[in-house]
């Protein structure tokens, strides 16, 4: 099963997207967007930036958890990963986004 972007509305009424791997696990989530068009632009930005390793900001938290942000060419964060228990798991998450995002389908769950 291939990866999939899901566009949905959060409790505040903003549009968000999440990228799910082929196994259904969420590997990336976005910030809130005021419009559907902006949210779709965010998805397109993930698709175009996902394969560029330099766009990933790998982070280690003070609690021993690891995460990453995917950034656009202007340095703005496009989406954030879930927390991982190890550096290796975080790096596998990065690899999963690189492999999944460029060809992932998009589902609109707002309808």
C-alpha positions as CSV (number, residue, x, y, z in Angstrom):
1,X,0.0,0.0,0.0
2,X,1.3,3.4,-1.0
3,X,1.5,6.5,1.3
4,X,-1.3,9.0,1.5
5,X,-1.8,12.6,2.5
6,X,-5.0,13.2,4.4
7,X,-6.4,16.7,4.6
8,X,-8.8,17.3,7.5
9,X,-10.2,20.1,9.7
10,X,-9.1,20.3,13.3
11,X,-11.2,21.3,16.3
12,X,-10.5,25.0,15.7
13,X,-11.8,24.7,12.1
14,X,-8.4,25.0,10.4
15,X,-7.2,22.8,7.6
16,X,-4.3,20.4,8.3
17,X,-2.7,17.5,6.6
18,X,-0.9,14.3,7.8
19,X,1.2,12.0,5.8
20,X,0.6,8.3,6.4
21,X,3.0,5.6,5.4
22,X,1.9,2.5,3.5
23,X,1.2,0.7,6.8
24,X,-1.1,3.5,7.9
25,X,1.2,5.0,10.5
26,X,1.3,8.8,10.7
27,X,4.8,10.0,9.9
28,X,4.3,13.8,9.4
29,X,1.7,16.4,10.4
30,X,1.3,20.0,9.4
31,X,0.4,23.3,11.1
32,X,-3.1,24.7,10.8
33,X,-4.1,26.6,7.6
34,X,-6.9,29.0,7.2
35,X,-7.8,27.9,3.7
36,X,-7.9,24.6,1.8
37,X,-5.8,26.2,-0.9
38,X,-3.0,27.0,1.5
39,X,-3.2,23.5,2.9
40,X,-2.9,22.0,-0.6
41,X,0.1,24.2,-1.2
42,X,1.7,22.8,2.0
43,X,1.1,19.2,0.6
44,X,2.8,20.2,-2.7
45,X,5.7,21.8,-0.7
46,X,6.2,18.5,1.2
47,X,6.2,16.6,-2.1
48,X,8.8,18.9,-3.7
49,X,11.1,19.2,-0.6
50,X,10.9,15.6,0.8
51,X,13.7,14.2,-1.3
52,X,16.2,16.9,-0.3
53,X,18.1,15.8,2.9
54,X,19.2,19.3,3.7
55,X,15.5,20.3,4.3
56,X,15.3,18.1,7.4
57,X,15.9,19.5,10.8
58,X,16.7,16.6,13.0
59,X,16.0,17.3,16.7
60,X,16.8,15.7,20.0
61,X,14.5,16.7,22.9
62,X,15.5,17.2,26.5
63,X,13.2,14.2,27.4
64,X,15.2,11.7,25.4
65,X,12.8,11.8,22.4
66,X,13.8,12.5,18.9
67,X,11.9,14.3,16.1
68,X,12.3,16.2,12.8
69,X,10.9,19.1,10.9
70,X,10.7,19.3,7.1
71,X,11.5,22.9,6.0
72,X,10.8,24.7,2.7
73,X,13.6,26.5,0.8
74,X,12.9,29.7,2.8
75,X,13.5,27.9,6.1
76,X,9.8,27.8,7.1
77,X,8.7,24.6,8.8
78,X,6.2,22.8,6.5
79,X,5.5,19.8,8.7
80,X,6.7,18.0,11.9
81,X,7.2,14.4,12.7
82,X,5.9,12.4,15.6
83,X,8.3,11.7,18.6
84,X,10.6,8.8,18.3
85,X,12.3,6.8,21.1
86,X,15.7,6.8,19.3
87,X,17.8,8.6,16.8
88,X,17.7,5.5,14.5
89,X,13.9,5.5,14.6
90,X,13.8,9.2,13.8
91,X,16.2,8.7,10.9
92,X,14.0,5.9,9.6
93,X,11.1,8.3,9.8
94,X,13.0,10.7,7.6
95,X,13.8,7.9,5.1
96,X,10.1,7.0,5.1
97,X,9.0,10.6,4.3
98,X,11.6,10.7,1.5
99,X,10.3,7.5,0.0
100,X,6.6,8.1,0.6
101,X,5.8,11.8,0.1
102,X,6.8,12.5,-3.6
103,X,4.2,10.0,-5.0
104,X,1.7,9.9,-2.2
105,X,-2.0,10.3,-3.1
106,X,-4.1,13.0,-1.4
107,X,-7.4,12.4,0.3
108,X,-9.8,15.2,1.3
109,X,-11.5,14.1,4.6
110,X,-13.3,17.5,4.9
111,X,-16.2,16.6,2.6
